[in-house]
Amino acid sequence: MARCTAPVYGHRTASGRAACPACGGGSRYSRFGSFNARPSYSPSSFASSSGIGSGTSSGSRSGGRNKKPRWSKGTSSAWYTSAEVQALTPVRETVEALANNQPDLRDVFLCHAWDDRQSSAKELHDLLEARGVRVWFSEKDLGLGVPMMRAIDKGLINSRVGIVLVTPAMLQRLPAEGIADKELSALLRRERLVPIVHETTYEELERVSLLLASRSGLSTAEQTMAQVATKIAELVAL
């Protein structure tokens, strides 16, 4: 029986395979599994196999955002990851339950660091209000002469959902156990909290609050603040 010459000469070329007394004119593979040529991939075949594509392909959406939760309208431009849908579903169920029993509640209580009140917190507030969300925001709802902690307490009680804007400033403030920390403690007890991580990471948050970091939410790492606001607006819309 003729012996394969692959161990000595290799079959990297068509001529090398053809010259082999055992494999000449046969399969693309030698007995030892060597390729006679590298397989070629077209961009379309790679996109198909990897889930990355263009146009309307669900895999083309950034960060695997190819899900639609049941409360999102079919015409919505927002797409979600599986983790986002899983994290937000219990919050949505709470919103629906409270809507029947307490229809006059605000939609959202916005917890933020004092340093962010004129920057990222205000941006998020304005984006939410532009989408019809009724937001409790300290810069707007704390009147002159009103005891701060009492006003915040009422805001928490009278809101269906709490969102915590987790920023570098928030991470610096939490260890000091100031007002933001007290707001957060109250929100964590209510079990209807959505963290929004902005310009930082969950890894950084874990170093400050393991309890808050254990709550999945939304992040601006791979989507804009406007997209996050759209998802919050859909979450609380009835």
N, C-alpha and C positions, 0 to 999 in steps of 0.2 A: 504494500500500500504506500502510495507516495506520501512523503512527509511535508507538512506545511513549513515554509521558510520564514514565517513571520517572526519567530524568536531571533533570527539572525539578521534578516534584511528588512523586516517590517513590511507593512502593506499601506503606507501612508499615501501612495499614489496609485492611480488606476493601472499604470504599467507594472508597478511592483506586484500588485495582486495578480495581474494577468500572467506574469512570469512564474508564479508559484505553481508547482506541479499538482498541489492538492486543491488550491482554491481558484485557480485560473478560470475566469469566466463564470464564477459562481456567485455566492451571496455577497452583499456589501460588507459582511462581517467575517473576520477570520475565525478559526476555531477558538482563538484566545480572546475574542470579543473586541479586537481592535477595529477602529473605524478606518475606512479607506479615505474618508474625507470628513471634515467637520460638517455637522448639519447646519443648514441655513435657516434663519428666522426672519420673516417679514415683520414690519411693525404691526400689521394687523393681526398676525397670528400670535404675537407676544401679548398684544392688548387683550385678545380673546382669552388666552390661557391664564393671564395674571389678574384679570378683572379690571384692567386699566384701559379706558377707551375714550372715545370722544362722542360728541353729540348727545344723545339721550341715554347712553349706557349708564346704568346705575353705578358702576364701578368708577366712573370718571369723576365723581364728586369728591372734593377734597376731604382727606382724612377718613374715608369710608362712610361719609354722610350720604346714605342712600335709603334711609328709612323715613316713613311718615307715620307719626302716632295717630291714633283714632281721632283726636281732637283737632288735628290740623286739616284745614280745608284743602281740597284737591287742587285749588288754584294757588295755594300758597307757594312762595318761592323758597321757603325754608326746608332744608333737608337735615336729618338727624342721624347720629350714630346710634348703634344698638344700645350702647351704654347710656346715652342721653335719654333715649326713650324709656329705658328701664328705671333710671333715676327719677325722671319726671312723672312717671305714671302714678305713683302713690300721692304725689302732691296734687296732681290733677283730680284724683278721686276725692281728696279733701276739699278742693275748691268746689266741686260739684255738690258735695254733701252740705257745705256751709251755705251755698247759694240758696238752698231750699229753706234752711233754718234761719239764716241771718243775711237777708238780701241787701242790707244797707252797708255792709262792711266795705272798707277800701279794698282794692285789689292787692296792693303790694305795700309792704313796709320796707324801706331801703335803709339798710344798715351800712355805714361807711365810716372810714377814718376822717377825723376832723380836717386833716391836711388835704383830703380829696374833695372837700365840699364845693370848691369852685372849679374843679377840673374834671376828673373822670366820673365822680359821683354826679355832678351836675349834667355832664354829657349823657350819662345813662338815664337820669331822671327825665331830661328833655326828650330823649328818644322814646322812652316809654309813654310819656304823655302825648307825644305826637301820634302814637298808635292807639290812643284811647284808653290807656291804663290809668287808673286812679292811684296815685302814688303818695304815700306818707313820706315826706322828705323834710328833714330838720330845718334846712335853709328856708323853707317855705312855710312850714307848719308850726314852728316854734315862735309864738308871738312874744312881744316885749312884756316883761314882767311875769310871764308864765313860768312856774317852776319846771325846770328842764326835765328832771327825772319823771315827774308826774305826767308831763306831756308825752314823753316817750312811751311811758307805760300805757297810756290811753291809745297811742298810735299802734302799739303792738297788739293790744286787745282788739282793736277795731280794724284789723287787716287780716285778710284770708291767708296771705303768703308772705313770708319774709325772705328777702334776698340779701345776701352779704357780699359786698364788693371787696374781694380779697386782693389787696394791692401791697406793694412794698411798705407803704405808709401804715396800712392795717397791721401788717406783721410786726412793725415796730411798736405800735400802740397796744396790742393785745397783752403783752407781758406786764404792762404797767397797770392792768386791771382798771382801766378808766371806763368812761361811758360806753364806748364801743364794745368793751368786754362784757359789760352788764347787758347790753342789748343782745349780744350773741348768746349769752347764757340763757336768756329768756327764749330766744328763737330755737335753740337746740332742744329745749324741753318741749316745745310745741310740735315737734316732728313734722313741720311743714316748711322746711328751709331749703333754699337753693343757693349754694355758693356760686359766685361768678369770679373766676380767677383771672386777674388782669395784670399783665406786665410782671408776673411772677409764676411760680410753678407749685404743683401739689407737693413736690418734694420739699420746697422751702416752707410750705404751710405745715407739713408734718413736724417740723422742728419747733413749731410754736403751739400748734393745737392738733393733737392726734384725733380728737373727737370731731372737729370740723373737717379735717382732711379725710375722715372716713365717709363723709357725705359726698356723693358724686353730684356734679352739677354741670356748669357750662364754663367754657374757657375762651378767651380771645386769642389764644395762641395760633389757632388756625381758622378763625372767623372774626369778622369785624364786630365792634360793639353794636352796630346797627343790626347785624344778624342775630346777636344775642338778645337784643331788645325785642325783635320780632318773635323769637321763641318764647320769651316771657309773656308777651302780649297774647300769643296763641294759648299759652298755658292757662291764663286767667280769664280768657274770653268765654262768655256764656251765651 
